Amino acid sequence: MALTPAEKQKAYRKRQKDARKKAPDQSTAFIKLPFHEYVARHGLGMEENLDAAGIHISGSLEDAVQVFETEADWDSFDTPGIDIKTSLGRATIMVGSLLDAATELAGVINDFKLAEVDTAIENAFTASAGLRRDDVEGLKASYAEIDRLKAIQTQLRKQVRRMIPATQVKGE
């Protein structure tokens, strides 16, 4: 069956996106100063921030050659134009990994809170159903609580966006 114009456009955009992902990072071609020297001069507060959350990173971005404690096959790591064994390569991979980890953790927290709010709403409806119909103040308070919980639920269902600086330039 022939593709519709919308399907053709979607396939075209997917091909473009895939090509951009596979393209090397154009922002590294002119770099002269090694990244580990830059980090050593300017300092990096990331370790303190992560340590406050109980997250410890082995090694340092101030080291010229990165050594990993894991047994992963870093040579097969699909990162066009990025040498994972350099401090810049490791830092670039860390950004993506930390973003993925934060997204997953935020999803788990969000699912948990939404489930708890759903339970609280059900309990509020059950409590409201048990009230006498002539208890106007009790019913008002019960409905106000249900509305408050639904507002919390609505806020939790929203997506949030954090802006971070670009670390790679792919394509023109």
ZAZA-866145 format. One record per residue: x, y, z of N, C-alpha, C in turn; chain. Coordinates in nm, 2 decimals. Example, Ala and Ser with C-alpha at 12.3 -4.5 7.8 and 13.67 -1.06 7.14 Angstrom:
BEGIN
<npx->1.32 | npy->-0.57 | npz->0.78 | capx->1.23 | capy->-0.45 | capz->0.78 | cpx->1.32 | cpy->-0.33 | cpz->0.78 | c->A>
<npx->1.28 | npy->-0.22 | npz->0.71 | capx->1.37 | capy->-0.11 | capz->0.71 | cpx->1.29 | cpy->0.00 | cpz->0.79 | c->A>
//
This chain:
BEGIN
<npx->0.08 | npy->-0.12 | npz->0.00 | capx->0.00 | capy->0.00 | capz->0.00 | cpx->0.09 | cpy->0.12 | cpz->0.00 | c->A>
<npx->0.05 | npy->0.23 | npz->-0.07 | capx->0.13 | capy->0.35 | capz->-0.08 | cpx->0.12 | cpy->0.43 | cpz->0.05 | c->A>
<npx->0.23 | npy->0.50 | npz->0.08 | capx->0.23 | capy->0.58 | capz->0.20 | cpx->0.16 | cpy->0.71 | cpz->0.18 | c->A>
<npx->0.09 | npy->0.76 | npz->0.28 | capx->0.03 | capy->0.89 | capz->0.27 | cpx->0.14 | cpy->0.99 | cpz->0.29 | c->A>
<npx->0.11 | npy->1.12 | npz->0.25 | capx->0.21 | capy->1.22 | capz->0.26 | cpx->0.26 | cpy->1.24 | cpz->0.41 | c->A>
<npx->0.17 | npy->1.23 | npz->0.50 | capx->0.21 | capy->1.24 | capz->0.64 | cpx->0.30 | cpy->1.13 | cpz->0.68 | c->A>
<npx->0.28 | npy->1.01 | npz->0.63 | capx->0.37 | capy->0.89 | capz->0.66 | cpx->0.50 | cpy->0.91 | cpz->0.60 | c->A>
<npx->0.50 | npy->0.96 | npz->0.48 | capx->0.63 | capy->0.99 | capz->0.41 | cpx->0.71 | cpy->1.10 | cpz->0.49 | c->A>
<npx->0.64 | npy->1.20 | npz->0.53 | capx->0.71 | capy->1.31 | capz->0.61 | cpx->0.76 | cpy->1.25 | cpz->0.74 | c->A>
<npx->0.69 | npy->1.17 | npz->0.80 | capx->0.73 | capy->1.11 | capz->0.93 | cpx->0.85 | cpy->1.02 | cpz->0.91 | c->A>
<npx->0.85 | npy->0.94 | npz->0.81 | capx->0.97 | capy->0.86 | capz->0.78 | cpx->1.09 | cpy->0.94 | cpz->0.74 | c->A>
<npx->1.07 | npy->1.05 | npz->0.67 | capx->1.18 | capy->1.14 | capz->0.63 | cpx->1.24 | cpy->1.20 | cpz->0.76 | c->A>
<npx->1.16 | npy->1.25 | npz->0.85 | capx->1.21 | capy->1.31 | capz->0.97 | cpx->1.28 | cpy->1.21 | cpz->1.06 | c->A>
<npx->1.23 | npy->1.09 | npz->1.06 | capx->1.30 | capy->0.98 | capz->1.14 | cpx->1.44 | cpy->0.95 | cpz->1.08 | c->A>
<npx->1.45 | npy->0.95 | npz->0.94 | capx->1.58 | capy->0.93 | capz->0.88 | cpx->1.67 | cpy->1.04 | cpz->0.91 | c->A>
<npx->1.62 | npy->1.16 | npz->0.91 | capx->1.71 | capy->1.28 | capz->0.94 | cpx->1.75 | cpy->1.27 | cpz->1.09 | c->A>
<npx->1.66 | npy->1.24 | npz->1.18 | capx->1.70 | capy->1.23 | capz->1.32 | cpx->1.80 | cpy->1.12 | cpz->1.34 | c->A>
<npx->1.78 | npy->1.00 | npz->1.28 | capx->1.88 | capy->0.89 | capz->1.29 | cpx->2.02 | cpy->0.94 | cpz->1.24 | c->A>
<npx->2.02 | npy->1.01 | npz->1.13 | capx->2.15 | capy->1.06 | capz->1.07 | cpx->2.21 | cpy->1.15 | cpz->1.16 | c->A>
<npx->2.14 | npy->1.24 | npz->1.23 | capx->2.20 | capy->1.34 | capz->1.32 | cpx->2.26 | cpy->1.26 | cpz->1.44 | c->A>
<npx->2.19 | npy->1.16 | npz->1.49 | capx->2.24 | capy->1.08 | capz->1.60 | cpx->2.37 | cpy->1.02 | cpz->1.57 | c->A>
<npx->2.39 | npy->0.97 | npz->1.45 | capx->2.51 | capy->0.90 | capz->1.41 | cpx->2.62 | cpy->0.99 | cpz->1.37 | c->A>
<npx->2.59 | npy->1.12 | npz->1.35 | capx->2.69 | capy->1.21 | capz->1.31 | cpx->2.78 | cpy->1.24 | cpz->1.42 | c->A>
<npx->2.91 | npy->1.27 | npz->1.39 | capx->3.01 | capy->1.30 | capz->1.50 | cpx->2.98 | cpy->1.44 | cpz->1.55 | c->A>
<npx->3.02 | npy->1.47 | npz->1.67 | capx->3.01 | capy->1.60 | capz->1.74 | cpx->3.10 | cpy->1.70 | cpz->1.67 | c->A>
<npx->3.04 | npy->1.80 | npz->1.60 | capx->3.12 | capy->1.90 | capz->1.53 | cpx->3.19 | cpy->2.00 | cpz->1.62 | c->A>
<npx->3.15 | npy->2.01 | npz->1.75 | capx->3.21 | capy->2.11 | capz->1.84 | cpx->3.34 | cpy->2.06 | cpz->1.89 | c->A>
<npx->3.39 | npy->1.94 | npz->1.86 | capx->3.52 | capy->1.90 | capz->1.92 | cpx->3.63 | cpy->1.92 | cpz->1.82 | c->A>
<npx->3.61 | npy->1.95 | npz->1.69 | capx->3.71 | capy->1.95 | capz->1.59 | cpx->3.82 | cpy->2.06 | cpz->1.62 | c->A>
<npx->3.78 | npy->2.17 | npz->1.69 | capx->3.88 | capy->2.28 | capz->1.71 | cpx->3.94 | cpy->2.28 | cpz->1.85 | c->A>
<npx->3.91 | npy->2.19 | npz->1.93 | capx->3.95 | capy->2.19 | capz->2.07 | cpx->4.10 | cpy->2.16 | cpz->2.08 | c->A>
<npx->4.17 | npy->2.25 | npz->2.15 | capx->4.32 | capy->2.23 | capz->2.17 | cpx->4.35 | cpy->2.20 | cpz->2.31 | c->A>
<npx->4.29 | npy->2.26 | npz->2.41 | capx->4.32 | capy->2.24 | capz->2.55 | cpx->4.25 | cpy->2.11 | cpz->2.59 | c->A>
<npx->4.32 | npy->2.02 | npz->2.65 | capx->4.25 | capy->1.89 | capz->2.70 | cpx->4.15 | cpy->1.93 | cpz->2.81 | c->A>
<npx->4.03 | npy->1.86 | npz->2.80 | capx->3.92 | capy->1.89 | capz->2.89 | cpx->3.96 | cpy->1.87 | cpz->3.04 | c->A>
<npx->4.05 | npy->1.77 | npz->3.07 | capx->4.09 | capy->1.74 | capz->3.21 | cpx->4.16 | cpy->1.86 | cpz->3.27 | c->A>
<npx->4.24 | npy->1.93 | npz->3.18 | capx->4.31 | capy->2.05 | capz->3.23 | cpx->4.22 | cpy->2.16 | cpz->3.26 | c->A>
<npx->4.12 | npy->2.18 | npz->3.17 | capx->4.01 | capy->2.28 | capz->3.19 | cpx->3.94 | cpy->2.26 | cpz->3.33 | c->A>
<npx->3.90 | npy->2.13 | npz->3.35 | capx->3.83 | capy->2.10 | capz->3.47 | cpx->3.92 | cpy->2.12 | cpz->3.59 | c->A>
<npx->4.05 | npy->2.09 | npz->3.59 | capx->4.14 | capy->2.11 | capz->3.70 | cpx->4.16 | cpy->2.26 | cpz->3.73 | c->A>
<npx->4.16 | npy->2.34 | npz->3.63 | capx->4.17 | capy->2.49 | capz->3.65 | cpx->4.04 | cpy->2.55 | cpz->3.71 | c->A>
<npx->3.93 | npy->2.51 | npz->3.66 | capx->3.80 | capy->2.57 | capz->3.69 | cpx->3.73 | cpy->2.51 | cpz->3.80 | c->A>
<npx->3.76 | npy->2.39 | npz->3.84 | capx->3.69 | capy->2.32 | capz->3.94 | cpx->3.56 | cpy->2.27 | cpz->3.90 | c->A>
<npx->3.50 | npy->2.18 | npz->3.97 | capx->3.38 | capy->2.11 | capz->3.94 | cpx->3.30 | cpy->2.08 | cpz->4.07 | c->A>
<npx->3.19 | npy->2.14 | npz->4.09 | capx->3.11 | capy->2.11 | capz->4.21 | cpx->3.02 | cpy->1.99 | cpz->4.20 | c->A>
<npx->3.02 | npy->1.92 | npz->4.09 | capx->2.93 | capy->1.81 | capz->4.07 | cpx->2.95 | cpy->1.70 | cpz->4.17 | c->A>
<npx->3.08 | npy->1.67 | npz->4.21 | capx->3.10 | capy->1.56 | capz->4.30 | cpx->3.03 | cpy->1.59 | cpz->4.44 | c->A>
<npx->3.04 | npy->1.71 | npz->4.48 | capx->2.98 | capy->1.75 | capz->4.61 | cpx->2.82 | cpy->1.74 | cpz->4.60 | c->A>
<npx->2.77 | npy->1.78 | npz->4.49 | capx->2.62 | capy->1.77 | capz->4.47 | cpx->2.58 | cpy->1.63 | cpz->4.47 | c->A>
<npx->2.65 | npy->1.54 | npz->4.40 | capx->2.61 | capy->1.40 | capz->4.39 | cpx->2.64 | cpy->1.33 | cpz->4.53 | c->A>
<npx->2.75 | npy->1.37 | npz->4.60 | capx->2.78 | capy->1.31 | capz->4.72 | cpx->2.67 | cpy->1.34 | cpz->4.83 | c->A>
<npx->2.61 | npy->1.46 | npz->4.82 | capx->2.50 | capy->1.49 | capz->4.91 | cpx->2.38 | cpy->1.40 | cpz->4.89 | c->A>
<npx->2.36 | npy->1.34 | npz->4.77 | capx->2.26 | capy->1.25 | capz->4.74 | cpx->2.30 | cpy->1.10 | cpz->4.76 | c->A>
<npx->2.43 | npy->1.08 | npz->4.81 | capx->2.48 | capy->0.95 | capz->4.83 | cpx->2.53 | cpy->0.88 | cpz->4.70 | c->A>
<npx->2.56 | npy->0.96 | npz->4.60 | capx->2.61 | capy->0.91 | capz->4.47 | cpx->2.75 | cpy->0.93 | cpz->4.46 | c->A>
<npx->2.83 | npy->0.83 | npz->4.44 | capx->2.98 | capy->0.84 | capz->4.43 | cpx->3.02 | cpy->0.80 | cpz->4.30 | c->A>
<npx->3.11 | npy->0.88 | npz->4.23 | capx->3.16 | capy->0.85 | capz->4.10 | cpx->3.31 | cpy->0.81 | cpz->4.12 | c->A>
<npx->3.34 | npy->0.70 | npz->4.06 | capx->3.48 | capy->0.66 | capz->4.07 | cpx->3.56 | cpy->0.74 | cpz->3.97 | c->A>
<npx->3.69 | npy->0.77 | npz->4.01 | capx->3.77 | capy->0.84 | capz->3.92 | cpx->3.74 | cpy->0.99 | cpz->3.92 | c->A>
<npx->3.81 | npy->1.06 | npz->3.84 | capx->3.79 | capy->1.21 | capz->3.84 | cpx->3.80 | cpy->1.26 | cpz->3.69 | c->A>
<npx->3.72 | npy->1.36 | npz->3.66 | capx->3.73 | capy->1.42 | capz->3.53 | cpx->3.86 | cpy->1.50 | cpz->3.51 | c->A>
<npx->3.94 | npy->1.51 | npz->3.62 | capx->4.07 | capy->1.58 | capz->3.62 | cpx->4.18 | cpy->1.49 | cpz->3.57 | c->A>
<npx->4.15 | npy->1.36 | npz->3.56 | capx->4.24 | capy->1.26 | capz->3.51 | cpx->4.24 | cpy->1.26 | cpz->3.35 | c->A>
<npx->4.36 | npy->1.25 | npz->3.30 | capx->4.37 | capy->1.25 | capz->3.15 | cpx->4.31 | cpy->1.13 | cpz->3.09 | c->A>
<npx->4.34 | npy->1.01 | npz->3.15 | capx->4.29 | capy->0.89 | capz->3.10 | cpx->4.19 | cpy->0.83 | cpz->3.20 | c->A>
<npx->4.07 | npy->0.81 | npz->3.15 | capx->3.96 | capy->0.76 | capz->3.24 | cpx->3.97 | cpy->0.61 | cpz->3.27 | c->A>
<npx->3.96 | npy->0.57 | npz->3.39 | capx->3.96 | capy->0.43 | capz->3.43 | cpx->3.83 | cpy->0.40 | cpz->3.49 | c->A>
<npx->3.77 | npy->0.29 | npz->3.45 | capx->3.63 | capy->0.25 | capz->3.49 | cpx->3.64 | cpy->0.13 | cpz->3.58 | c->A>
<npx->3.56 | npy->0.12 | npz->3.68 | capx->3.55 | capy->0.00 | capz->3.77 | cpx->3.46 | cpy->-0.11 | cpz->3.71 | c->A>
<npx->3.38 | npy->-0.07 | npz->3.61 | capx->3.29 | capy->-0.17 | capz->3.55 | cpx->3.37 | cpy->-0.26 | cpz->3.45 | c->A>
<npx->3.30 | npy->-0.37 | npz->3.42 | capx->3.36 | capy->-0.46 | capz->3.32 | cpx->3.30 | cpy->-0.44 | cpz->3.18 | c->A>
<npx->3.24 | npy->-0.32 | npz->3.16 | capx->3.17 | capy->-0.30 | capz->3.03 | cpx->3.27 | cpy->-0.29 | cpz->2.92 | c->A>
<npx->3.22 | npy->-0.33 | npz->2.80 | capx->3.30 | capy->-0.33 | capz->2.68 | cpx->3.29 | cpy->-0.18 | cpz->2.62 | c->A>
<npx->3.38 | npy->-0.09 | npz->2.67 | capx->3.36 | capy->0.05 | capz->2.63 | cpx->3.40 | cpy->0.07 | cpz->2.48 | c->A>
<npx->3.47 | npy->-0.02 | npz->2.43 | capx->3.51 | capy->0.00 | capz->2.28 | cpx->3.39 | cpy->-0.02 | cpz->2.19 | c->A>
<npx->3.29 | npy->-0.10 | npz->2.24 | capx->3.17 | capy->-0.12 | capz->2.16 | cpx->3.06 | cpy->-0.02 | cpz->2.19 | c->A>
<npx->3.09 | npy->0.08 | npz->2.28 | capx->2.99 | capy->0.18 | capz->2.32 | cpx->2.96 | cpy->0.27 | cpz->2.20 | c->A>
<npx->2.83 | npy->0.27 | npz->2.16 | capx->2.80 | capy->0.34 | capz->2.04 | cpx->2.79 | cpy->0.50 | cpz->2.06 | c->A>
<npx->2.90 | npy->0.56 | npz->2.05 | capx->2.92 | capy->0.70 | capz->2.07 | cpx->3.00 | cpy->0.76 | cpz->1.96 | c->A>
<npx->2.94 | npy->0.79 | npz->1.84 | capx->3.02 | capy->0.84 | capz->1.73 | cpx->3.09 | cpy->0.97 | cpz->1.76 | c->A>
<npx->3.22 | npy->0.97 | npz->1.74 | capx->3.30 | capy->1.09 | capz->1.76 | cpx->3.34 | cpy->1.11 | cpz->1.91 | c->A>
<npx->3.30 | npy->1.03 | npz->2.00 | capx->3.33 | capy->1.05 | capz->2.14 | cpx->3.43 | cpy->0.93 | cpz->2.19 | c->A>
<npx->3.54 | npy->0.97 | npz->2.24 | capx->3.63 | capy->0.87 | capz->2.30 | cpx->3.60 | cpy->0.86 | cpz->2.45 | c->A>
<npx->3.53 | npy->0.76 | npz->2.49 | capx->3.49 | capy->0.74 | capz->2.63 | cpx->3.60 | cpy->0.74 | cpz->2.73 | c->A>
<npx->3.72 | npy->0.71 | npz->2.68 | capx->3.84 | capy->0.70 | capz->2.77 | cpx->3.90 | cpy->0.83 | cpz->2.80 | c->A>
<npx->3.85 | npy->0.94 | npz->2.74 | capx->3.90 | capy->1.08 | capz->2.77 | cpx->3.81 | cpy->1.14 | cpz->2.87 | c->A>
<npx->3.86 | npy->1.24 | npz->2.94 | capx->3.77 | capy->1.31 | capz->3.04 | cpx->3.65 | cpy->1.38 | cpz->2.97 | c->A>
<npx->3.67 | npy->1.44 | npz->2.85 | capx->3.56 | capy->1.50 | capz->2.78 | cpx->3.46 | cpy->1.39 | cpz->2.73 | c->A>
<npx->3.50 | npy->1.28 | npz->2.68 | capx->3.41 | capy->1.18 | capz->2.64 | cpx->3.33 | cpy->1.12 | cpz->2.76 | c->A>
<npx->3.40 | npy->1.10 | npz->2.87 | capx->3.33 | capy->1.05 | capz->2.99 | cpx->3.23 | cpy->1.15 | cpz->3.04 | c->A>
<npx->3.27 | npy->1.28 | npz->3.04 | capx->3.18 | capy->1.38 | capz->3.09 | cpx->3.05 | cpy->1.39 | cpz->3.00 | c->A>
<npx->3.07 | npy->1.37 | npz->2.87 | capx->2.96 | capy->1.38 | capz->2.77 | cpx->2.87 | cpy->1.26 | cpz->2.80 | c->A>
<npx->2.92 | npy->1.14 | npz->2.82 | capx->2.84 | capy->1.02 | capz->2.84 | cpx->2.77 | cpy->1.03 | cpz->2.98 | c->A>
<npx->2.84 | npy->1.09 | npz->3.08 | capx->2.78 | capy->1.11 | capz->3.21 | cpx->2.66 | cpy->1.20 | cpz->3.20 | c->A>
<npx->2.66 | npy->1.30 | npz->3.12 | capx->2.54 | capy->1.39 | capz->3.11 | cpx->2.42 | cpy->1.31 | cpz->3.06 | c->A>
<npx->2.44 | npy->1.23 | npz->2.96 | capx->2.33 | capy->1.15 | capz->2.91 | cpx->2.28 | cpy->1.05 | cpz->3.01 | c->A>
<npx->2.38 | npy->0.98 | npz->3.07 | capx->2.35 | capy->0.88 | capz->3.17 | cpx->2.27 | cpy->0.94 | cpz->3.29 | c->A>
<npx->2.32 | npy->1.05 | npz->3.34 | capx->2.26 | capy->1.12 | capz->3.46 | cpx->2.11 | cpy->1.17 | cpz->3.42 | c->A>
<npx->2.10 | npy->1.22 | npz->3.30 | capx->1.96 | capy->1.26 | capz->3.25 | cpx->1.87 | cpy->1.14 | cpz->3.24 | c->A>
<npx->1.92 | npy->1.03 | npz->3.19 | capx->1.84 | capy->0.91 | capz->3.18 | cpx->1.80 | cpy->0.86 | cpz->3.32 | c->A>
<npx->1.90 | npy->0.86 | npz->3.41 | capx->1.87 | capy->0.81 | capz->3.55 | cpx->1.77 | cpy->0.90 | cpz->3.62 | c->A>
<npx->1.79 | npy->1.03 | npz->3.60 | capx->1.70 | capy->1.13 | capz->3.66 | cpx->1.56 | cpy->1.11 | cpz->3.61 | c->A>
<npx->1.54 | npy->1.09 | npz->3.48 | capx->1.41 | capy->1.07 | capz->3.42 | cpx->1.35 | cpy->0.95 | cpz->3.47 | c->A>
<npx->1.42 | npy->0.84 | npz->3.48 | capx->1.37 | capy->0.71 | capz->3.54 | cpx->1.32 | cpy->0.73 | cpz->3.68 | c->A>
<npx->1.41 | npy->0.79 | npz->3.76 | capx->1.38 | capy->0.81 | capz->3.90 | cpx->1.26 | cpy->0.90 | cpz->3.92 | c->A>
<npx->1.25 | npy->1.01 | npz->3.84 | capx->1.14 | capy->1.10 | capz->3.85 | cpx->1.01 | cpy->1.02 | cpz->3.81 | c->A>
<npx->1.01 | npy->0.93 | npz->3.72 | capx->0.90 | capy->0.86 | capz->3.68 | cpx->0.85 | cpy->0.76 | cpz->3.79 | c->A>
<npx->0.94 | npy->0.70 | npz->3.86 | capx->0.91 | capy->0.61 | capz->3.97 | cpx->0.84 | cpy->0.69 | cpz->4.08 | c->A>
<npx->0.90 | npy->0.81 | npz->4.11 | capx->0.85 | capy->0.89 | capz->4.22 | cpx->0.71 | cpy->0.94 | cpz->4.18 | c->A>
<npx->0.69 | npy->0.98 | npz->4.06 | capx->0.56 | capy->1.03 | capz->4.01 | cpx->0.46 | cpy->0.92 | cpz->4.01 | c->A>
<npx->0.49 | npy->0.80 | npz->3.97 | capx->0.40 | capy->0.69 | capz->3.97 | cpx->0.35 | cpy->0.66 | cpz->4.11 | c->A>
<npx->0.45 | npy->0.66 | npz->4.21 | capx->0.42 | capy->0.64 | capz->4.35 | cpx->0.32 | cpy->0.74 | cpz->4.40 | c->A>
<npx->0.36 | npy->0.87 | npz->4.38 | capx->0.27 | capy->0.98 | capz->4.43 | cpx->0.13 | cpy->0.97 | cpz->4.37 | c->A>
<npx->0.12 | npy->0.95 | npz->4.24 | capx->-0.01 | capy->0.94 | capz->4.18 | cpx->-0.09 | cpy->0.83 | cpz->4.23 | c->A>
<npx->-0.03 | npy->0.71 | npz->4.26 | capx->-0.10 | capy->0.60 | capz->4.32 | cpx->-0.15 | cpy->0.64 | cpz->4.46 | c->A>
<npx->-0.07 | npy->0.71 | npz->4.54 | capx->-0.11 | capy->0.75 | capz->4.67 | cpx->-0.22 | cpy->0.85 | cpz->4.67 | c->A>
<npx->-0.21 | npy->0.95 | npz->4.57 | capx->-0.32 | capy->1.05 | capz->4.56 | cpx->-0.45 | cpy->0.98 | cpz->4.52 | c->A>
<npx->-0.44 | npy->0.88 | npz->4.42 | capx->-0.56 | capy->0.80 | capz->4.38 | cpx->-0.63 | cpy->0.74 | cpz->4.50 | c->A>
<npx->-0.54 | npy->0.67 | npz->4.59 | capx->-0.60 | capy->0.61 | capz->4.71 | cpx->-0.66 | cpy->0.71 | cpz->4.80 | c->A>
<npx->-0.60 | npy->0.83 | npz->4.82 | capx->-0.65 | capy->0.93 | capz->4.90 | cpx->-0.79 | cpy->0.98 | cpz->4.85 | c->A>
<npx->-0.80 | npy->0.99 | npz->4.72 | capx->-0.92 | capy->1.04 | capz->4.66 | cpx->-1.03 | cpy->0.94 | cpz->4.68 | c->A>
<npx->-1.00 | npy->0.81 | npz->4.66 | capx->-1.10 | capy->0.70 | capz->4.69 | cpx->-1.14 | cpy->0.70 | cpz->4.83 | c->A>
<npx->-1.05 | npy->0.72 | npz->4.92 | capx->-1.08 | capy->0.73 | capz->5.07 | cpx->-1.17 | cpy->0.85 | cpz->5.10 | c->A>
<npx->-1.14 | npy->0.96 | npz->5.03 | capx->-1.22 | capy->1.08 | capz->5.05 | cpx->-1.36 | cpy->1.06 | cpz->5.00 | c->A>
<npx->-1.38 | npy->0.99 | npz->4.89 | capx->-1.51 | capy->0.96 | capz->4.83 | cpx->-1.59 | cpy->0.87 | cpz->4.93 | c->A>
<npx->-1.52 | npy->0.77 | npz->4.98 | capx->-1.58 | capy->0.68 | capz->5.07 | cpx->-1.63 | cpy->0.75 | cpz->5.20 | c->A>
<npx->-1.54 | npy->0.84 | npz->5.25 | capx->-1.58 | capy->0.91 | capz->5.37 | cpx->-1.69 | cpy->1.00 | cpz->5.34 | c->A>
<npx->-1.69 | npy->1.06 | npz->5.22 | capx->-1.80 | capy->1.15 | capz->5.18 | cpx->-1.93 | cpy->1.08 | cpz->5.17 | c->A>
<npx->-1.93 | npy->0.96 | npz->5.12 | capx->-2.05 | capy->0.88 | capz->5.10 | cpx->-2.11 | cpy->0.84 | cpz->5.24 | c->A>
<npx->-2.02 | npy->0.83 | npz->5.34 | capx->-2.07 | capy->0.79 | capz->5.47 | cpx->-2.13 | cpy->0.91 | cpz->5.55 | c->A>
<npx->-2.12 | npy->1.03 | npz->5.50 | capx->-2.17 | capy->1.15 | capz->5.57 | cpx->-2.32 | cpy->1.16 | cpz->5.55 | c->A>
<npx->-2.39 | npy->1.21 | npz->5.65 | capx->-2.53 | capy->1.24 | capz->5.64 | cpx->-2.55 | cpy->1.35 | cpz->5.54 | c->A>
<npx->-2.66 | npy->1.35 | npz->5.46 | capx->-2.69 | capy->1.45 | capz->5.36 | cpx->-2.72 | cpy->1.59 | cpz->5.42 | c->A>
<npx->-2.76 | npy->1.59 | npz->5.55 | capx->-2.80 | capy->1.72 | capz->5.61 | cpx->-2.67 | cpy->1.78 | cpz->5.68 | c->A>
<npx->-2.56 | npy->1.71 | npz->5.67 | capx->-2.43 | capy->1.76 | capz->5.73 | cpx->-2.36 | cpy->1.85 | cpz->5.62 | c->A>
<npx->-2.42 | npy->1.96 | npz->5.59 | capx->-2.37 | capy->2.05 | capz->5.48 | cpx->-2.22 | cpy->2.09 | cpz->5.50 | c->A>
<npx->-2.18 | npy->2.13 | npz->5.62 | capx->-2.04 | capy->2.17 | capz->5.64 | cpx->-1.95 | cpy->2.05 | cpz->5.62 | c->A>
<npx->-1.99 | npy->1.93 | npz->5.67 | capx->-1.90 | capy->1.81 | capz->5.65 | cpx->-1.89 | cpy->1.78 | cpz->5.50 | c->A>
<npx->-2.00 | npy->1.79 | npz->5.43 | capx->-2.00 | capy->1.76 | capz->5.28 | cpx->-1.91 | cpy->1.86 | cpz->5.21 | c->A>
<npx->-1.92 | npy->1.99 | npz->5.25 | capx->-1.84 | capy->2.09 | capz->5.19 | cpx->-1.69 | cpy->2.07 | cpz->5.21 | c->A>
<npx->-1.66 | npy->2.03 | npz->5.33 | capx->-1.52 | capy->2.00 | capz->5.36 | cpx->-1.47 | cpy->1.88 | cpz->5.29 | c->A>
<npx->-1.55 | npy->1.78 | npz->5.28 | capx->-1.52 | capy->1.66 | capz->5.20 | cpx->-1.49 | cpy->1.69 | cpz->5.05 | c->A>
<npx->-1.58 | npy->1.76 | npz->4.99 | capx->-1.57 | capy->1.80 | capz->4.85 | cpx->-1.45 | cpy->1.89 | cpz->4.83 | c->A>
<npx->-1.42 | npy->1.98 | npz->4.93 | capx->-1.30 | capy->2.06 | capz->4.92 | cpx->-1.18 | cpy->1.98 | cpz->4.92 | c->A>
<npx->-1.17 | npy->1.88 | npz->5.01 | capx->-1.06 | capy->1.79 | capz->5.01 | cpx->-1.04 | cpy->1.71 | cpz->4.88 | c->A>
<npx->-1.15 | npy->1.66 | npz->4.83 | capx->-1.14 | capy->1.59 | capz->4.70 | cpx->-1.09 | cpy->1.68 | cpz->4.59 | c->A>
<npx->-1.14 | npy->1.81 | npz->4.58 | capx->-1.09 | capy->1.90 | capz->4.49 | cpx->-0.94 | cpy->1.93 | cpz->4.50 | c->A>
<npx->-0.90 | npy->1.94 | npz->4.63 | capx->-0.76 | capy->1.97 | capz->4.66 | cpx->-0.67 | cpy->1.85 | cpz->4.61 | c->A>
<npx->-0.72 | npy->1.73 | npz->4.63 | capx->-0.64 | capy->1.61 | capz->4.59 | cpx->-0.64 | cpy->1.60 | cpz->4.44 | c->A>
<npx->-0.75 | npy->1.63 | npz->4.37 | capx->-0.76 | capy->1.63 | capz->4.23 | cpx->-0.66 | cpy->1.74 | cpz->4.17 | c->A>
<npx->-0.65 | npy->1.85 | npz->4.23 | capx->-0.56 | capy->1.95 | capz->4.19 | cpx->-0.41 | cpy->1.91 | cpz->4.20 | c->A>
<npx->-0.38 | npy->1.84 | npz->4.31 | capx->-0.25 | capy->1.78 | capz->4.32 | cpx->-0.22 | cpy->1.67 | cpz->4.21 | c->A>
<npx->-0.32 | npy->1.59 | npz->4.19 | capx->-0.32 | capy->1.49 | capz->4.08 | cpx->-0.29 | cpy->1.56 | cpz->3.95 | c->A>
<npx->-0.36 | npy->1.66 | npz->3.92 | capx->-0.34 | capy->1.74 | capz->3.79 | cpx->-0.20 | cpy->1.79 | cpz->3.78 | c->A>
<npx->-0.14 | npy->1.85 | npz->3.89 | capx->-0.01 | capy->1.90 | capz->3.89 | cpx->0.09 | cpy->1.79 | cpz->3.87 | c->A>
<npx->0.07 | npy->1.67 | npz->3.93 | capx->0.16 | capy->1.56 | capz->3.91 | cpx->0.16 | cpy->1.50 | cpz->3.77 | c->A>
<npx->0.05 | npy->1.52 | npz->3.70 | capx->0.04 | capy->1.46 | capz->3.57 | cpx->0.11 | cpy->1.55 | cpz->3.46 | c->A>
<npx->0.15 | npy->1.67 | npz->3.50 | capx->0.22 | capy->1.76 | capz->3.41 | cpx->0.36 | cpy->1.72 | cpz->3.39 | c->A>
<npx->0.42 | npy->1.75 | npz->3.27 | capx->0.56 | capy->1.73 | capz->3.24 | cpx->0.63 | cpy->1.85 | cpz->3.27 | c->A>
<npx->0.75 | npy->1.84 | npz->3.33 | capx->0.83 | capy->1.96 | capz->3.35 | cpx->0.96 | cpy->1.95 | cpz->3.26 | c->A>
<npx->1.02 | npy->2.06 | npz->3.23 | capx->1.13 | capy->2.07 | capz->3.15 | cpx->1.24 | cpy->2.15 | cpz->3.22 | c->A>
<npx->1.36 | npy->2.09 | npz->3.22 | capx->1.48 | capy->2.16 | capz->3.28 | cpx->1.57 | cpy->2.20 | cpz->3.16 | c->A>
<npx->1.61 | npy->2.32 | npz->3.15 | capx->1.69 | capy->2.36 | capz->3.04 | cpx->1.84 | cpy->2.34 | cpz->3.08 | c->A>
<npx->1.92 | npy->2.27 | npz->3.00 | capx->2.06 | capy->2.25 | capz->3.02 | cpx->2.13 | cpy->2.30 | cpz->2.90 | c->A>
<npx->2.26 | npy->2.34 | npz->2.92 | capx->2.34 | capy->2.38 | capz->2.80 | cpx->2.36 | cpy->2.27 | cpz->2.70 | c->A>
<npx->2.37 | npy->2.30 | npz->2.58 | capx->2.40 | capy->2.20 | capz->2.48 | cpx->2.55 | cpy->2.15 | cpz->2.50 | c->A>
<npx->2.57 | npy->2.02 | npz->2.48 | capx->2.70 | capy->1.96 | capz->2.49 | cpx->2.76 | cpy->1.91 | cpz->2.36 | c->A>
<npx->2.67 | npy->1.89 | npz->2.26 | capx->2.71 | capy->1.84 | capz->2.13 | cpx->2.64 | cpy->1.92 | cpz->2.02 | c->A>
<npx->2.71 | npy->1.92 | npz->1.91 | capx->2.65 | capy->1.98 | capz->1.79 | cpx->2.66 | cpy->1.88 | cpz->1.68 | c->A>
<npx->2.54 | npy->1.84 | npz->1.63 | capx->2.53 | capy->1.73 | capz->1.53 | cpx->2.46 | cpy->1.80 | cpz->1.41 | c->A>
<npx->2.52 | npy->1.77 | npz->1.29 | capx->2.47 | capy->1.83 | capz->1.17 | cpx->2.50 | cpy->1.97 | cpz->1.15 | c->A>
<npx->2.45 | npy->2.03 | npz->1.05 | capx->2.48 | capy->2.17 | capz->1.02 | cpx->2.39 | cpy->2.27 | cpz->1.09 | c->A>
//
